[in-house]
Each structure stands twice: as C-alpha cells, then as structure tokens.
C-alpha cells in the first residue's frame, strides 16, 4: 500500500509556502504603492525572503537568475 500521507504532506507544504509568499508579496506590493510594473520582482523578493528566512533590504537587490 502506498503512503499517501507522504505525498499529501509534500503538496501541503508547497501550498503553505506558496501562500506565505503570496501574503508577503502582497504586503510588499502595498508598501510600494501598488505598482503595476514590479509584480515579478516583488514575487521573487517575497520568495527569497521565505526561502532564506530574512527580509531583503533596499541594499539587497534581487538579481535575475539565468540558467
């Protein structure tokens, strides 16, 4: 029998992380006056904060990543 809890837990963790990023991105977006042209940058900043556990400052620009 497959362990369904493992797979469900993994997707739940991803969902929680996505929600936390979305909430933080919204906070950043509001604090910057709801700019239309910075949504991708704001999302990446919020994502970076969630992954690293620290908030970015104006001195910490989010640089694009290329593969």
C-alpha positions as CSV (number, residue, x, y, z in Angstrom):
1,X,0.0,0.0,0.0
2,X,1.3,3.4,-0.9
3,X,2.0,6.0,1.8
4,X,-0.5,8.7,0.7
5,X,0.4,10.9,3.7
6,X,3.9,11.5,2.4
7,X,2.7,12.8,-1.0
8,X,-0.1,14.8,0.6
9,X,2.2,16.3,3.1
10,X,4.6,17.4,0.4
11,X,1.9,19.2,-1.6
12,X,0.5,20.7,1.6
13,X,4.0,22.1,2.4
14,X,4.2,23.6,-1.1
15,X,0.8,25.1,-0.7
16,X,1.7,26.7,2.7
17,X,5.0,28.1,1.2
18,X,3.1,29.5,-1.8
19,X,0.5,31.1,0.5
20,X,3.3,32.6,2.7
21,X,5.0,34.0,-0.4
22,X,1.7,35.4,-1.8
23,X,0.9,37.1,1.6
24,X,4.4,38.7,1.8
25,X,4.4,39.7,-1.9
26,X,1.0,41.5,-1.3
27,X,2.5,43.3,1.7
28,X,5.5,44.5,-0.3
29,X,3.3,45.5,-3.2
30,X,1.0,47.5,-0.9
31,X,4.0,49.2,0.8
32,X,5.4,50.3,-2.6
33,X,2.1,51.9,-3.7
34,X,0.7,49.0,-5.7
35,X,3.0,49.3,-8.8
36,X,1.8,47.6,-11.9
37,X,5.2,47.0,-13.4
38,X,7.0,45.3,-10.5
39,X,4.9,42.2,-9.8
40,X,7.5,39.7,-10.9
41,X,10.3,41.4,-8.9
42,X,8.1,41.7,-5.8
43,X,7.1,38.0,-6.1
44,X,10.8,37.0,-6.3
45,X,11.7,39.2,-3.4
46,X,9.0,37.6,-1.2
47,X,10.0,34.1,-2.4
48,X,13.6,34.8,-1.5
49,X,12.6,36.1,2.0
50,X,10.6,32.9,2.6
51,X,13.5,30.6,1.4
52,X,16.3,32.4,3.2
53,X,14.4,33.4,6.3
54,X,15.4,37.0,6.1
55,X,13.9,40.1,4.7
56,X,15.5,41.9,1.8
57,X,16.5,45.5,2.2
58,X,16.9,48.2,-0.4
59,X,20.6,47.4,-0.3
60,X,19.9,43.8,-1.3
61,X,18.7,43.9,-4.8
62,X,17.1,40.8,-6.2
63,X,19.1,39.9,-9.3
64,X,17.6,37.9,-12.1
65,X,18.8,34.3,-12.3
66,X,19.6,32.8,-15.7
67,X,20.1,29.1,-16.3
